[in-house]
Amino acid sequence: MSSKQTVLGRVAQLAKANIHALLDQAEDPQKMLDQLIRDYSSNIAEAEEAVAATIGNLRLMEQDHQEDLDAAKEWGGKALAASRKADELRAGGRTEEADRFDNLAKVALGRQLRAEREARTAEPTIAAQTDVVAKLRTGLDQMRTKLGELQAKRDELVARATSAQARNRMTDAVDSINLLDPTSELSRFEDKVRREEARALGKQELAASSLDAQFEQLDALGDSDEIEARLAALKGA
């Protein structure tokens, strides 16, 4: 039983394991969950073998116990039959034969007592073994439940990791698009156009100022001619 108790102890320990605490301490939760699932599956298989062996031993003991009960009943019936035959012979005056059947009845009663004693002796062991089987079954059920939780947690973690990776890829793609934003080229081209426009305006202003100067010079010449003409008129008078 020591090996079965060891298996049961491991099953109970693993069944009580705090999955979330273990995951918080793990560098790679998915790998840890995969390892836990393998460990749980292995321990479940080992526990199932232990439970099967324990149940098999229990069934053998139950069969032996039933055989003892059946034997006790059978020997009781033989003792009764022998006793009745003895009474019948004794009533017919056949004392010697009656004594022989009474002796047979005693032998049968002795066998009955021995079978009953063996049956009683086996009952506490059967009860204890039945309790062990029940605990092993409970442990197995807990382990299977825990295994289901582990598998569900792993699937959830893988799905979350896949989703996170997809979001990261999308973010990286958006960032790369931003880095290669074509509107930045348009802005630079627009600046170049504005600078060209400014140069053109500057040249126009320069050209305009030169033309005004020429006209001012013409105006100045006109005034000079007018003055000379008026001076000549004064002198002629």
C-alpha positions as CSV (number, residue, x, y, z in Angstrom):
1,M,0.0,0.0,0.0
2,S,2.9,2.4,0.5
3,S,3.4,2.9,-3.3
4,K,-0.4,3.6,-3.7
5,Q,-0.3,6.0,-0.8
6,T,2.7,7.8,-2.4
7,V,0.7,8.1,-5.6
8,L,-2.3,9.4,-3.8
9,G,-0.1,11.9,-2.0
10,R,1.3,13.2,-5.2
11,V,-2.2,13.4,-6.7
12,A,-3.5,15.4,-3.8
13,Q,-0.5,17.7,-3.9
14,L,-0.8,18.4,-7.6
15,A,-4.6,18.8,-7.3
16,K,-4.1,21.5,-4.8
17,A,-1.5,23.4,-6.9
18,N,-2.2,27.0,-7.4
19,I,-2.0,27.5,-11.2
20,H,-2.0,31.3,-11.1
21,A,0.8,31.5,-8.5
22,L,2.9,29.1,-10.6
23,L,2.3,31.1,-13.8
24,D,3.2,34.4,-12.0
25,Q,6.6,32.9,-11.2
26,A,7.2,31.4,-14.7
27,E,9.4,33.1,-17.3
28,D,7.5,31.4,-20.1
29,P,4.0,30.6,-18.9
30,Q,3.1,28.6,-22.0
31,K,6.0,26.3,-21.7
32,M,5.3,25.8,-18.0
33,L,1.7,25.0,-18.7
34,D,2.8,22.5,-21.4
35,Q,5.1,20.8,-18.9
36,L,2.4,20.8,-16.1
37,I,0.0,19.2,-18.5
38,R,2.5,16.5,-19.4
39,D,3.3,16.0,-15.6
40,Y,-0.4,15.8,-14.8
41,S,-1.2,13.4,-17.6
42,S,1.7,11.2,-16.5
43,N,0.6,11.3,-12.8
44,I,-3.0,10.6,-13.8
45,A,-1.9,7.5,-15.8
46,E,0.1,6.3,-12.8
47,A,-2.7,7.0,-10.4
48,E,-5.2,5.1,-12.7
49,E,-2.9,2.1,-12.6
50,A,-2.7,2.3,-8.8
51,V,-6.5,2.6,-8.5
52,A,-7.0,-0.3,-10.9
53,A,-4.7,-2.5,-8.8
54,T,-6.3,-1.4,-5.6
55,I,-9.8,-2.1,-7.0
56,G,-8.6,-5.5,-8.3
57,N,-7.3,-6.4,-4.8
58,L,-10.5,-5.2,-3.2
59,R,-12.6,-7.3,-5.6
60,L,-10.5,-10.4,-4.8
61,M,-11.0,-9.8,-1.1
62,E,-14.7,-9.4,-1.6
63,Q,-14.9,-12.6,-3.6
64,D,-13.0,-14.4,-0.8
65,H,-15.3,-12.9,1.8
66,Q,-18.3,-14.0,-0.2
67,E,-16.9,-17.5,-0.6
68,D,-16.4,-17.7,3.2
69,L,-20.0,-16.6,3.8
70,D,-21.2,-19.1,1.2
71,A,-19.1,-21.8,2.9
72,A,-20.4,-21.0,6.3
73,K,-23.9,-21.2,5.0
74,E,-23.2,-24.5,3.3
75,W,-21.5,-26.0,6.3
76,G,-24.4,-24.8,8.5
77,G,-26.8,-26.6,6.2
78,K,-24.7,-29.8,6.3
79,A,-24.5,-29.6,10.1
80,L,-28.3,-29.3,10.3
81,A,-28.8,-32.2,7.9
82,A,-26.4,-34.4,9.8
83,S,-28.0,-33.5,13.1
84,R,-31.5,-34.3,11.8
85,K,-30.3,-37.6,10.5
86,A,-28.7,-38.4,13.8
87,D,-32.0,-37.6,15.6
88,E,-33.9,-39.8,13.2
89,L,-31.5,-42.7,13.7
90,R,-31.5,-42.3,17.4
91,A,-35.3,-42.3,17.4
92,G,-35.1,-45.6,15.6
93,G,-32.8,-47.1,18.2
94,R,-29.7,-46.9,16.0
95,T,-27.6,-45.1,18.5
96,E,-24.2,-45.9,17.0
97,E,-25.1,-44.6,13.6
98,A,-26.8,-41.6,15.3
99,D,-23.5,-40.7,17.1
100,R,-21.6,-40.9,13.8
101,F,-24.0,-38.4,12.2
102,D,-23.8,-36.2,15.3
103,N,-20.0,-36.2,15.0
104,L,-20.4,-35.2,11.3
105,A,-22.7,-32.4,12.4
106,K,-20.0,-31.2,14.8
107,V,-17.3,-31.3,12.1
108,A,-19.6,-29.3,9.8
109,L,-20.3,-26.8,12.6
110,G,-16.5,-26.4,13.1
111,R,-16.0,-25.7,9.4
112,Q,-18.9,-23.2,9.6
113,L,-17.3,-21.4,12.6
114,R,-14.0,-21.2,10.8
115,A,-15.5,-19.8,7.6
116,E,-17.5,-17.2,9.6
117,R,-14.3,-16.2,11.5
118,E,-12.4,-15.7,8.3
119,A,-15.3,-13.7,6.9
120,R,-15.3,-11.4,10.0
121,T,-11.5,-11.1,9.9
122,A,-11.6,-9.9,6.3
123,E,-14.4,-7.3,6.8
124,P,-12.2,-4.5,8.4
125,T,-9.6,-4.9,5.7
126,I,-12.3,-4.7,3.0
127,A,-13.7,-1.6,4.6
128,A,-10.3,0.0,4.8
129,Q,-9.6,-0.9,1.2
130,T,-12.9,0.4,0.1
131,D,-12.1,3.7,1.8
132,V,-8.7,3.8,-0.1
133,V,-10.4,3.2,-3.4
134,A,-12.9,6.0,-2.7
135,K,-10.1,8.4,-1.9
136,L,-8.1,7.4,-5.0
137,R,-11.2,7.9,-7.1
138,T,-11.7,11.3,-5.6
139,G,-8.1,12.2,-6.2
140,L,-8.4,11.1,-9.8
141,D,-11.5,13.2,-10.3
142,Q,-9.7,16.2,-8.9
143,M,-6.7,15.6,-11.1
144,R,-8.8,15.3,-14.2
145,T,-10.6,18.5,-13.3
146,K,-7.3,20.2,-12.7
147,L,-6.0,18.9,-16.0
148,G,-9.0,20.4,-17.7
149,E,-8.3,23.7,-16.1
150,L,-4.7,23.6,-17.2
151,Q,-5.6,22.8,-20.8
152,A,-8.2,25.6,-20.8
153,K,-5.7,28.0,-19.3
154,R,-3.1,27.0,-21.9
155,D,-5.6,27.5,-24.7
156,E,-6.5,30.9,-23.3
157,L,-2.9,31.9,-23.0
158,V,-2.0,30.8,-26.5
159,A,-5.0,32.7,-27.9
160,R,-4.0,35.8,-26.0
161,A,-0.4,35.6,-27.1
162,T,-1.5,35.1,-30.7
163,S,-3.8,38.1,-30.5
164,A,-1.1,40.2,-28.8
165,Q,1.4,39.3,-31.5
166,A,-1.1,40.2,-34.2
167,R,-1.7,43.6,-32.5
168,N,2.0,44.2,-32.3
169,R,2.4,43.4,-36.0
170,M,-0.4,45.8,-36.9
171,T,1.1,48.5,-34.7
172,D,4.6,48.0,-36.3
173,A,3.0,48.2,-39.7
174,V,1.2,51.4,-38.9
175,D,4.5,52.9,-37.4
176,S,6.3,51.9,-40.6
177,I,3.6,53.6,-42.7
178,N,3.9,56.8,-40.5
179,L,7.7,56.7,-41.0
180,L,7.2,56.6,-44.8
181,D,4.3,59.1,-44.8
182,P,4.2,60.5,-48.4
183,T,2.6,63.8,-47.1
184,S,6.0,64.7,-45.7
185,E,7.3,64.7,-49.3
186,L,4.4,67.0,-50.3
187,S,5.3,69.4,-47.5
188,R,8.8,69.7,-48.7
189,F,7.7,70.2,-52.3
190,E,5.2,72.8,-51.2
191,D,8.0,74.7,-49.3
192,K,10.1,74.6,-52.5
193,V,7.2,76.1,-54.5
194,R,6.7,78.8,-51.9
195,R,10.4,79.7,-52.1
196,E,10.2,79.9,-55.9
197,E,7.1,82.1,-55.6
198,A,8.8,84.3,-53.1
199,R,11.8,84.7,-55.5
200,A,9.4,85.7,-58.3
201,L,7.7,88.3,-56.1
202,G,11.1,89.7,-55.2
203,K,12.1,90.0,-58.8
204,Q,8.8,91.7,-59.7
205,E,9.3,94.2,-56.9
206,L,12.9,94.9,-58.1
207,A,11.6,95.3,-61.7
208,A,8.9,97.6,-60.5
209,S,11.2,99.8,-58.5
210,S,13.6,100.2,-61.5
211,L,10.7,101.3,-63.8
212,D,9.5,103.9,-61.3
213,A,13.0,105.3,-61.1
214,Q,13.1,105.7,-64.9
215,F,9.8,107.5,-64.9
216,E,10.9,109.8,-62.1
217,Q,14.0,110.7,-64.2
218,L,11.7,111.5,-67.2
219,D,9.6,113.7,-64.9
220,A,12.7,115.5,-63.7
221,L,13.8,116.2,-67.3
222,G,10.3,117.5,-68.1
223,D,10.4,119.9,-65.2
224,S,13.9,121.2,-66.3
225,D,12.6,121.9,-69.9
226,E,9.6,123.7,-68.5
227,I,11.8,125.9,-66.3
228,E,14.1,126.8,-69.2
229,A,11.1,127.6,-71.4
230,R,9.6,129.9,-68.7
231,L,13.0,131.6,-68.2
232,A,13.2,132.3,-71.9
233,A,9.8,133.8,-71.8
234,L,10.7,136.1,-69.0
235,K,13.7,137.3,-70.8
236,G,11.8,138.0,-74.0
237,A,9.4,140.1,-72.2
